[in-house]
């Protein structure tokens, strides 16, 4: 997923992964507002998918200092 190369299947897959957590969080909201809030949360997730640049995470080697071996 890079930039605008996200397709509908990927969006649906990610929303499905978040679905349980969204439903659990909605229990803290009044019943009348749950549907609207669920739509807003999903909309924000989709917006972020298009605005955030996904990069590979740094490897462990990026954090290790080179060891100076002098005899």
KAJOKA-V988396 format. One record per residue. PHI is phi in degrees with one decimal (none if undefined). Layout:
# KAJOKA-V988396
phi
PHI
PHI
This chain:
# KAJOKA-V988396
phi
none
-129.2
56.5
-92.4
-85.4
-81.0
-108.7
-61.7
-63.7
-65.4
-61.8
-62.8
-63.3
-68.6
-62.8
-64.2
-66.9
-86.5
-56.6
-61.1
-65.0
-62.7
-60.5
-63.9
-69.0
-69.0
-64.9
-84.8
-114.4
-62.7
-58.1
-65.9
-101.7
-62.7
-63.9
-64.4
-66.1
-60.6
-63.1
-64.8
-63.4
-65.3
-63.5
-65.0
-61.8
-63.8
-59.6
-65.9
-62.6
-92.1
-102.8
-87.1
-89.9
-85.9
-123.9
-68.7
-68.6
-67.7
-86.1
-60.5
-66.6
-69.4
-98.7
-83.5
-82.8
-67.7
-91.1
-87.4
-98.6
-122.5
-88.2
